[in-house]
Amino acid sequence: MSEEVYTVEQFAERLKLHPKTVLRFIKDGRLRAVKVGKSYRILRTEMEATMTGVSPELALGAAEAFRRAAVNRTEAGRVRVGARVTSIVDLPGVEPQAAERLARMLPAARTGQTAHPEPMSLDVAYDPVTRNLKVIVVGSPADTAAMLKMIDVLSED
C-alpha cells in the first residue's frame, strides 16, 4: 500500500503556511522530506504529524517504539519493561527569541542529566504564526518529571 506524497507547495497550501516556511522546516530538520531532483516530497504521515504536533515515530508506531526503548534485562535474564510517560506541554504566546532559546536549552538539559538505562525523547515545535511552543517529552516517570520541572523553570524567564 503506497502513501500519498506532497510537494512543498501542496504541503504549505494544506497547512496554510508559506512554502518558504515549509522549506525552512525541512532544512532545520523539523520536517522530514525526500529530495527529488531540485524539489522535495513530503509523506502524508509527516503532514498528519505536523498537524497533530506528534512526531512521526509516535504517530506510526508508538507502542512498538516504546516497548523497544523501555525493555531491559534483569540479572536473571528476564525481560523487564519500565513504565513510560508521554507529556505534551503547550506554551502559548512565546516570542520567537524565547522559543529559539528554549529549543536549544531543553535538549542540552536532557543531555546534561546523568545517564539512565531508559532513553528520553524530547521534541520541540514552534508555530511562529500563533506563537505557540509545544514540547513533547517521552521517558521514565522520574526523568519526565525532572524535564517538566525544567520546562516550568525555563519558561518563566
Long-range contacts (C-beta under 8 A, 24 or more apart in sequence): 3-43, 3-44, 3-45, 4-43, 4-44, 5-41, 5-42, 5-43, 5-44, 6-41, 6-42, 6-43, 6-44, 6-47, 7-39, 7-40, 7-41, 7-42, 8-33, 8-39, 8-40, 8-42, 11-42, 11-47, 14-47, 15-47, 15-50, 15-51, 17-129, 21-128, 30-125, 32-56, 53-88, 53-125, 53-134, 53-136, 54-136, 55-121, 55-123, 55-136, 57-121, 58-86, 58-136, 58-138, 62-86, 66-138, 69-118, 69-119, 69-121, 70-118, 72-117, 72-118, 82-117, 82-118, 82-140, 83-140, 83-141, 84-118, 84-138, 84-139, 84-140, 85-137, 85-138, 85-139, 85-140, 85-141, 85-144, 86-136, 86-137, 86-138, 87-136, 87-137, 87-138, 87-144, 87-147, 87-148, 88-134, 88-135, 88-136, 88-137, 89-134, 89-135, 89-136, 89-137, 89-148, 89-151, 90-132, 90-133, 90-134, 91-132, 91-133, 91-134, 91-135, 91-151, 91-155, 92-130, 92-131, 92-132, 93-131, 93-132, 94-126, 94-131, 94-132, 94-133, 94-155, 95-131, 96-126, 96-128, 96-131, 98-133, 98-157, 99-126, 99-128, 99-131, 99-133, 100-126, 102-133, 102-135, 102-151, 102-154, 102-155, 103-133, 105-154, 106-135, 106-147, 106-150, 106-151, 106-154, 109-147, 109-150, 109-154, 110-147, 113-143, 113-146, 116-140, 116-143, 118-143, 120-144, 120-147, 122-147
